[in-house]
């Protein structure tokens, strides 16, 4: 007998999803010690053949769900809209398997499909990434609380995802450095305060028009006079000691009150250069970059992988790390970065419990 089942995926908000299936259903029946309480019901209904599970990433909500094959694009969009508006965690219908009884209502307990992360107090992770591969909501769920932005659209999307304005960093454009201050000013209002700016390798980049010392000092002064709480970050990949190079960042620049120096050397002796930066710049070096590819697990010892560098940051008293992933599409490495952060005490990792309640809606189910 062909029967149709009603499954209620009960997250923080229960939503129901009507699926058709042949035969009976077998539920996962090991409940947690404290069942999740039910919330007001919001229904999304479809009728379709439940043949197999397919992993789908939903663009708007940033969730990954196991869904039955056969859903139309419109049905998936409707589901995506519901999840994005209600901030519900992701879940999986793969917990539902053949051969269970059909009569009456039944309840099963399980865990959402994805891990989520939250930052540990006193630690902060930032990210500079191409949003075509991971959106702001996904990044927030992975434990990032600081984020790079170029414009008001990215600012607003990041805020909707949960990022606070004071944790956004405005990325100046080296090609148009003469309007960098105007670009930053345009992002701020009486109620919106972006608290940091970034200039990428201003003294050593051969690909972009370099900032002169006087231009950086003028930009710093403009920020200091009008936005006194804003930090201006400059990156460098050179050793900051004269025995290797002339000092790449003049003292007249890094000694300014609102300027801070970040290391973005990924390929050679990364752990050692982090130590050199901290020893040389002291309290001006409060944050560094890791690279998604050059510092991934398995790289050579001279590069330093994620876990090694988190350990070095802990030893140096650096509590703010940024991930550079702007030119990469290998999002699985972002998970590995977060797992290394978790292993080194920067993130907590968790899965949320879910309740699945279901019944057969056939008029003669038994």
Buried (B, 14 or more C-beta within 10 A) or exposed (E): EEBBBBBBBBBEBBBBBBBBBEEBBBBBEEBEEEEBEEBEEEEBEBEBEBEEBEEBBBBBBBBBBBBBEBBEEEBBBBBBBBBBEBEBBBBBBBBBEEEBEBEEEBBBBBBBBBBBBBBBEEBBBBBBBEBEEBBBBBBBBBBBBBBBBEEEEBBEBBBEBBBEBEBBBBBBBBEEBEEBBEBBBEBBEEEBBBBBBBBBBBBEBEEEEBBEBEBBBEBBEBBBEEBEEBBBBBBBBBBBBEEEEEBBBEEEBBEBEBBBBBBBBBBBBBBBBBBBBBEBBEEBBBBBBBBBBBBBEEBEEEBBBBBBBBBBBBEBEBBBBBBBBBEBEEBEBBEBBBBBBBBBEBBEBEBBBBBBBBBBEBEEBE
